[in-house]
C-alpha cells in the first residue's frame, strides 16, 4: 500500500468550528474521485483527578443524539492557544475548578478517513475550586465520581463520548496511576 494522492480540495462550507471540503483524491491503483472531508478545530479535554481518587464529571444532554451522559470537560482549542492551555481553560469554564499541571493521557483521531479531527486528553491533578462554572449551559450536574465506578459506567453507556471514554480507559489501564 502507498499513500493516496490528493490533487486538490475545495471548501463547500466553513465556520470557525467545522468545515466541509470536497477533496480530489486518487487511491493507489484506483481512479480519482471526490471525497467529502469534515475538518474540525482540535479538541482539548481533561480527566480531573482529586486526592480521593475521584474524577470530575459533568452530566449533560446532547441534542445531536438526544442522549444524556457523563462527560469530562472538553472543548475547541482557540487560535494561538496550546492544547494544554485549552484543556485547563475548559475545566475552569465548565466546572469552576482550576487545574495547572497537565500531563498527556490520550491522543485520538476519532473519525479518521472522513475527518481530520484530533482529540487531546490530559490528566489533571490537584484541582482547586474557584467558584461556580462560567459556562452554566454545559452541564446539569457536576460531580466527583470514584475511579472504581468508571468501568461500570462505561459498560452501562453512562459515559459514551469518545474523548471521555478514551481518556478514562487510559486512566483505568494504568497509563497513569491514581494517587495512593
Secondary structure, 3 states (H helix, E strand, C coil): CCCCEEEEEEEEEECCCEEEEEEEEECCCCCEEEEEEEEECCEEEEEEECCCCEEEEEEEEECCCCEEEEECEEEECCCCCCHHHHHHHHHHHHHCEECCCEEEEEEECCCECCECCCEEEEEEECCEECCCCCCCCCCCEEEEEEHHHHHHHHHCCCCCCHHHHHHHHHHHCCCCCCCC
